[in-house]
Amino acid sequence: MPVELYVGKDPQGRPWAPDFTHEMDAAIRIAGKAWRTFHSGKELFLLAFNLHTPNIDILVISERGIGLVEMKSHHGKITVEAEGAWFADGQRMAGYKVVPGRELSPASYLNPHSQVQGHGDRLHEMLIPIIREDYPDLTPGKRRNLRLQTCVCFANPEADLSEIKKILSGWNRERLRPWESDFCVASPEEIPEWISALRFEVKIIDTPPYFPFRLDPAKQRSLLMRLFAVERWKNMERMLPVNRFGKLQQLRGEHTVASYSLWEEETFLGRDPLKCTIVAPEQCTKVSRTHAVIRREIEGIILEDLNSHNGTYLDGTRISGKVVLQDKVSFILGGTGNSDKECCYTFREIEVGSDEVDTTEDGTRPKSSGKPLASATEAAPEYPPNRTTPTARK
């Protein structure tokens, strides 16, 4: 498939998922949104999470560019002082750097940008010898000018990026490393757009027309595995909306009156048609406007009540917090099943790749234009006549 997910390994060679909750939650959101953006295209995108030596939270390798992402969980307004220190909600954001033979020391990096630059310094050193071997026609000067992009992603939805984005619009180019063509801050929802704009700033020949440098798709996986100890992140890939992972059957008595396919990372249930993917019938007045949510998480398919007034019941017991849904289990929104004002569903699990057809499907599949962002496929012809380098993200 066009989007492949990888995860770093621990010292014992086992898959090492992100250690922090904010990184794991963001990884789930980013992986799903990246797949929706690029799944209908032909270019290959590799997303590698939780890498070590250097410690990169997310590395993206596309045919057109390579990008590094540093994840942060800070909340509040993100600001920058004149000397370059970053603050979150008025508190300075300290960076950490691993020094061989020493403990972690706070404030080894001035700010998150310098932190991701530190990882990029080492990555660029590792990358150039591999490029030299795999692309012998690329001259030493062109290899030295092969540029990467960096990003700091704030996973906390309560992070206010409005002020720092204004500051970065006039960011001093002298703050960038020689290998760094661009830097930005983003939320997880904005990462697919950032990925689509990744570009190498290097050309193969010196006279027009200029040919943007592109990685050979056949060598992308080899490049990643020569840089880092990684393996395919199968648990995360199972959560991608490649196929339906399940369906809900709405019941009235013993009869199925509607069936809904489950595709999204989050599917909201309730009476509000603007907020809920699956909307309860009008007569189900004991169902709250936003009553419950079904999520795909690493441990399975999760059902969570959203502090509804009348509760969510599974096997006659009102649930509290999250519960893992098993195949063929039934649950009721608004009560124990003694009233027509409640709404009952049965969950059916569908294995990835199943050819099962749901003839009563009620249109819950995400609507898509069938193509990724325009900037990924339509932005410019292969050989732009008036540019000396491929378009970089401004």
C-alpha positions as CSV (number, residue, x, y, z in Angstrom):
1,M,0.0,0.0,0.0
2,P,1.2,3.6,-0.6
3,V,1.7,4.3,3.2
4,E,3.8,1.9,5.2
5,L,4.3,2.2,8.9
6,Y,7.5,1.2,10.8
7,V,8.5,1.3,14.5
8,G,12.0,1.3,16.1
9,K,13.4,-1.7,18.1
10,D,14.5,-1.8,21.7
11,P,18.0,-3.1,22.6
12,Q,16.6,-6.7,22.6
13,G,15.3,-6.3,19.1
14,R,11.7,-6.1,20.0
15,P,9.3,-3.5,18.5
16,W,9.4,-0.3,20.6
17,A,6.2,1.7,20.4
18,P,6.3,5.3,21.6
19,D,6.7,5.5,25.4
20,F,4.6,8.5,26.1
21,T,0.8,8.7,25.8
22,H,0.8,11.9,23.8
23,E,3.2,10.4,21.3
24,M,1.1,7.2,21.0
25,D,-2.1,9.1,20.6
26,A,-0.6,11.4,18.0
27,A,0.9,8.4,16.1
28,I,-2.6,6.8,15.8
29,R,-4.0,10.1,14.5
30,I,-1.2,10.8,12.1
31,A,-1.0,7.3,10.6
32,G,-4.8,7.3,9.9
33,K,-4.8,10.8,8.4
34,A,-1.7,10.1,6.3
35,W,-3.3,7.0,4.9
36,R,-6.5,8.8,4.0
37,T,-4.5,11.5,2.2
38,F,-2.2,9.4,0.2
39,H,-3.9,6.0,-0.2
40,S,-5.2,6.7,-3.7
41,G,-1.9,7.9,-5.1
42,K,1.0,6.0,-6.6
43,E,3.9,7.5,-4.6
44,L,5.3,5.5,-1.6
45,F,5.4,7.1,1.8
46,L,7.3,5.5,4.7
47,L,6.5,6.7,8.3
48,A,8.8,5.4,11.0
49,F,8.0,6.0,14.7
50,N,10.1,6.1,17.8
51,L,13.6,5.7,16.3
52,H,16.8,5.7,18.3
53,T,20.3,6.9,17.8
54,P,19.4,9.5,16.9
55,N,16.1,9.7,18.8
56,I,13.6,10.8,16.1
57,D,9.9,10.7,17.1
58,I,8.7,10.4,13.4
59,L,10.8,10.1,10.3
60,V,9.1,10.4,6.9
61,I,10.7,9.1,3.7
62,S,8.9,9.9,0.5
63,E,10.1,9.8,-3.1
64,R,10.5,13.6,-3.1
65,G,11.8,14.3,0.3
66,I,12.7,13.4,3.9
67,G,11.3,15.0,7.1
68,L,11.9,14.7,10.8
69,V,9.2,15.4,13.4
70,E,9.7,16.1,17.1
71,M,6.6,15.5,19.3
72,K,5.6,17.8,22.2
73,S,2.8,17.5,24.7
74,H,2.8,21.1,26.0
75,H,-0.5,23.0,26.2
76,G,-1.4,26.7,26.3
77,K,0.0,29.5,24.1
78,I,3.3,28.6,22.5
79,T,5.6,31.7,22.3
80,V,9.2,32.5,21.5
81,E,11.5,35.1,23.1
82,A,13.9,37.2,21.1
83,E,16.9,35.1,22.1
84,G,15.1,31.9,20.8
85,A,13.8,30.3,24.0
86,W,10.3,28.7,23.6
87,F,7.6,29.0,26.3
88,A,4.3,27.0,26.7
89,D,1.7,28.7,28.9
90,G,4.4,30.9,30.3
91,Q,6.7,28.0,31.2
92,R,10.0,27.6,29.5
93,M,10.2,24.4,27.3
94,A,13.5,22.6,28.2
95,G,15.1,20.3,25.7
96,Y,17.0,17.2,26.6
97,K,20.1,15.7,25.0
98,V,21.7,12.3,25.6
99,V,25.5,12.7,26.2
100,P,27.4,9.4,26.3
101,G,28.5,8.6,29.9
102,R,26.2,11.3,31.4
103,E,22.7,11.6,32.7
104,L,20.0,13.5,30.8
105,S,20.6,17.1,31.3
106,P,17.8,19.7,31.0
107,A,18.1,22.6,28.6
108,S,20.8,21.0,26.6
109,Y,18.9,22.3,23.6
110,L,17.7,25.9,23.5
111,N,14.3,25.0,22.2
112,P,12.4,22.2,20.3
113,H,13.7,23.4,17.0
114,S,17.3,23.0,18.0
115,Q,16.3,19.6,19.4
116,V,15.1,18.3,16.1
117,Q,18.0,19.9,14.4
118,G,20.4,18.0,16.7
119,H,18.8,14.7,15.5
120,G,18.9,15.9,11.9
121,D,22.6,16.7,12.2
122,R,23.3,13.0,12.9
123,L,20.8,11.7,10.4
124,H,22.3,13.8,7.6
125,E,25.8,12.4,8.4
126,M,24.4,8.9,8.2
127,L,22.4,9.6,5.1
128,I,25.1,11.0,2.8
129,P,27.3,7.8,2.5
130,I,24.2,5.8,1.6
131,I,23.2,8.3,-1.0
132,R,26.7,8.3,-2.4
133,E,26.5,4.5,-2.8
134,D,23.0,4.2,-4.1
135,Y,23.1,7.2,-6.5
136,P,26.7,7.4,-7.9
137,D,25.6,9.9,-10.6
138,L,24.9,12.5,-7.9
139,T,28.0,14.7,-7.6
140,P,29.6,15.4,-4.3
141,G,28.4,19.0,-4.5
142,K,24.8,17.9,-5.1
143,R,25.0,15.4,-2.2
144,R,26.2,18.1,0.2
145,N,23.2,20.3,-0.8
146,L,20.6,17.5,-0.3
147,R,18.1,19.2,2.0
148,L,15.8,17.8,4.6
149,Q,12.8,19.4,6.4
150,T,12.0,19.6,10.2
151,C,8.8,20.0,12.1
152,V,7.8,20.2,15.8
153,C,4.3,18.7,16.3
154,F,2.2,19.7,19.3
155,A,0.0,16.7,20.1
156,N,-2.0,18.4,22.8
157,P,-5.3,19.8,21.4
158,E,-5.0,22.6,24.0
159,A,-1.8,23.9,22.5
160,D,-2.3,27.4,20.9
161,L,0.1,27.7,17.9
162,S,-1.3,30.9,16.5
163,E,1.4,33.2,17.9
164,I,4.4,31.0,17.1
165,K,3.1,30.5,13.5
166,K,3.1,34.2,13.0
167,I,6.7,34.4,14.3
168,L,7.8,31.6,12.1
169,S,6.4,33.2,9.0
170,G,9.4,35.6,9.2
171,W,11.8,33.0,10.7
172,N,15.4,34.0,10.1
173,R,17.0,31.8,7.5
174,E,20.2,31.9,9.4
175,R,18.6,29.7,12.1
176,L,18.4,26.8,9.7
177,R,21.1,24.2,9.3
178,P,22.9,23.9,6.0
179,W,21.0,20.6,5.3
180,E,17.7,22.1,6.5
181,S,15.5,23.7,3.8
182,D,12.5,24.4,5.9
183,F,11.1,24.3,9.5
184,C,7.5,24.6,10.8
185,V,5.3,23.8,13.8
186,A,2.0,21.8,13.3
187,S,-0.8,19.9,14.9
188,P,-1.2,16.2,14.2
189,E,-4.0,17.0,11.8
190,E,-1.6,19.2,9.7
191,I,1.1,16.6,9.4
192,P,-0.2,15.0,6.1
193,E,-0.1,18.5,4.4
194,W,3.5,18.9,5.7
195,I,4.4,15.4,4.3
196,S,2.9,16.2,0.9
197,A,5.2,19.3,0.7
198,L,8.5,17.5,1.5
199,R,11.1,18.2,-1.2
200,F,14.8,17.6,-1.7
201,E,16.5,20.8,-2.9
202,V,19.0,19.3,-5.2
203,K,19.2,19.0,-9.0
204,I,20.9,16.3,-11.0
205,I,22.1,18.4,-13.9
206,D,23.3,22.0,-14.2
207,T,21.6,23.1,-17.3
208,P,17.8,23.5,-18.0
209,P,15.5,21.7,-17.8
210,Y,16.2,21.0,-14.1
211,F,15.4,17.5,-12.8
212,P,14.3,17.3,-9.2
213,F,16.1,14.6,-7.3
214,R,13.8,11.7,-6.3
215,L,14.4,8.6,-4.4
216,D,14.0,5.3,-6.3
217,P,10.9,3.7,-4.7
218,A,12.6,0.4,-4.8
219,K,15.3,1.8,-2.5
220,Q,13.2,3.6,0.0
221,R,12.7,0.7,2.3
222,S,16.4,-0.3,2.0
223,L,17.4,3.3,2.9
224,L,15.2,3.3,6.1
225,M,16.5,-0.1,7.2
226,R,20.2,0.9,6.7
227,L,19.6,4.0,8.8
228,F,17.7,2.4,11.7
229,A,16.8,-0.9,13.3
230,V,13.1,-1.0,12.5
231,E,10.3,-3.4,11.6
232,R,6.8,-3.0,10.1
233,W,4.4,-1.8,12.7
234,K,1.7,-4.4,12.1
235,N,-0.4,-3.5,15.1
236,M,-0.7,0.1,13.9
237,E,-1.2,-0.9,10.3
238,R,-4.2,-3.0,11.3
239,M,-5.8,0.2,12.5
240,L,-5.5,1.9,9.1
241,P,-8.8,2.3,7.3
242,V,-7.7,0.1,4.5
243,N,-10.8,-2.1,4.9
244,R,-13.8,-2.1,7.3
245,F,-12.7,-3.4,10.7
246,G,-16.2,-3.9,11.9
247,K,-19.8,-3.0,11.7
248,L,-22.7,-2.1,14.0
249,Q,-26.1,-3.6,13.6
250,Q,-28.9,-1.5,15.0
251,L,-31.5,-3.8,16.6
252,R,-35.2,-3.4,17.3
253,G,-36.3,-6.4,19.2
254,E,-34.6,-9.3,17.5
255,H,-34.6,-7.6,14.1
256,T,-31.7,-5.7,12.4
257,V,-33.1,-2.4,11.2
258,A,-29.8,-0.8,10.0
259,S,-26.2,-1.7,9.6
260,Y,-23.2,0.7,9.7
261,S,-19.6,0.0,8.6
262,L,-16.8,1.2,10.8
263,W,-13.8,2.8,9.1
264,E,-12.6,5.7,11.2
265,E,-10.3,5.8,14.2
266,E,-13.2,7.4,16.0
267,T,-16.9,6.8,15.4
268,F,-19.3,9.0,17.5
269,L,-22.8,7.8,18.4
270,G,-25.7,10.0,19.5
271,R,-28.6,12.1,18.3
272,D,-26.6,15.1,17.0
273,P,-26.2,14.7,13.2
274,L,-23.5,17.4,13.1
275,K,-21.2,15.6,15.6
276,C,-22.1,12.0,15.3
277,T,-21.2,9.6,12.5
278,I,-24.0,7.2,13.5
279,V,-27.2,9.0,14.5
280,A,-29.8,7.4,16.7
281,P,-33.4,7.5,15.5
282,E,-35.5,10.5,16.7
283,Q,-37.7,8.4,19.0
284,C,-34.5,7.4,21.0
285,T,-34.8,10.4,23.3
286,K,-32.9,8.7,26.2
287,V,-29.8,8.8,23.9
288,S,-27.7,11.9,24.5
289,R,-26.7,14.2,21.6
290,T,-23.1,12.9,21.8
291,H,-23.5,9.7,23.7
292,A,-20.6,7.4,23.1
293,V,-17.6,6.8,20.9
294,I,-16.0,3.7,19.3
295,R,-12.2,3.9,18.9
296,R,-9.6,1.8,17.3
297,E,-6.7,1.5,19.7
298,I,-3.7,-0.9,20.0
299,E,-5.5,-3.1,22.6
300,G,-8.6,-3.5,20.4
301,I,-11.9,-1.9,19.5
302,I,-12.9,0.4,22.4
303,L,-16.3,1.6,23.4
304,E,-16.4,4.6,25.7
305,D,-19.4,6.4,27.2
306,L,-19.1,10.2,26.9
307,N,-20.6,11.1,30.2
308,S,-24.1,10.6,28.8
309,H,-27.1,11.3,31.0
310,N,-28.7,7.9,30.9
311,G,-25.5,5.8,30.4
312,T,-24.3,3.0,28.1
313,Y,-25.0,-0.6,29.1
314,L,-23.2,-3.7,28.1
315,D,-24.5,-7.1,29.3
316,G,-26.9,-5.2,31.6
317,T,-24.2,-3.3,33.4
318,R,-23.5,0.4,33.0
319,I,-20.0,0.9,31.7
320,S,-17.5,3.3,33.2
321,G,-14.4,4.3,31.2
322,K,-13.3,2.2,28.3
323,V,-14.4,-1.4,27.5
324,V,-13.0,-3.6,24.7
325,L,-15.7,-4.8,22.3
326,Q,-15.8,-8.5,21.5
327,D,-17.4,-9.9,18.4
328,K,-21.2,-10.2,18.5
329,V,-21.5,-8.3,21.8
330,S,-24.5,-6.0,22.2
331,F,-24.7,-2.7,24.0
332,I,-27.5,-0.2,24.7
333,L,-27.4,3.6,24.6
334,G,-29.7,5.1,27.3
335,G,-30.8,2.1,29.4
336,T,-31.1,-1.6,29.8
337,G,-33.3,-2.3,26.9
338,N,-36.8,-1.8,28.4
339,S,-37.8,1.2,26.4
340,D,-38.2,2.2,22.7
341,K,-36.5,5.4,23.7
342,E,-33.2,3.6,24.0
343,C,-31.0,2.4,21.1
344,C,-29.4,-1.1,20.9
345,Y,-26.5,-2.1,18.7
346,T,-24.6,-5.4,18.1
347,F,-20.9,-5.1,17.2
348,R,-19.6,-7.5,14.5
349,E,-15.8,-7.7,13.9
350,I,-14.6,-8.0,10.3
351,E,-11.1,-9.3,9.6
352,V,-8.9,-7.1,7.5
353,G,-9.2,-8.3,3.9
354,S,-12.6,-9.8,4.3
355,D,-14.8,-9.8,1.2
356,E,-18.0,-9.7,3.3
357,V,-20.5,-7.3,1.7
358,D,-22.9,-5.3,3.8
359,T,-26.0,-4.8,1.6
360,T,-27.7,-2.6,4.2
361,E,-24.7,-0.3,4.7
362,D,-25.7,3.2,5.6
363,G,-23.0,5.3,4.1
364,T,-20.6,5.6,7.1
365,R,-17.5,5.3,5.0
366,P,-15.4,8.5,5.0
367,K,-16.2,10.6,1.9
368,S,-13.1,11.2,-0.2
369,S,-12.3,12.9,-3.4
370,G,-10.3,9.8,-4.4
371,K,-7.0,11.7,-4.6
372,P,-4.5,13.0,-2.1
373,L,-3.8,16.7,-1.5
374,A,-3.2,18.7,-4.7
375,S,0.3,19.6,-3.6
376,A,1.3,16.0,-3.6
377,T,0.3,15.2,-7.2
378,E,-0.8,18.3,-9.0
379,A,1.4,21.2,-7.7
380,A,3.9,21.4,-10.5
381,P,5.1,19.5,-13.6
382,E,8.1,17.2,-13.3
383,Y,10.5,19.7,-14.8
384,P,9.4,23.2,-13.8
385,P,10.9,25.5,-16.5
386,N,11.4,28.5,-14.2
387,R,12.9,27.0,-11.1
388,T,16.4,26.0,-10.2
389,T,15.2,23.7,-7.4
390,P,12.0,21.9,-6.6
391,T,9.4,23.9,-4.7
392,A,10.0,24.0,-1.0
393,R,7.4,24.6,1.6
394,K,7.4,28.2,2.7
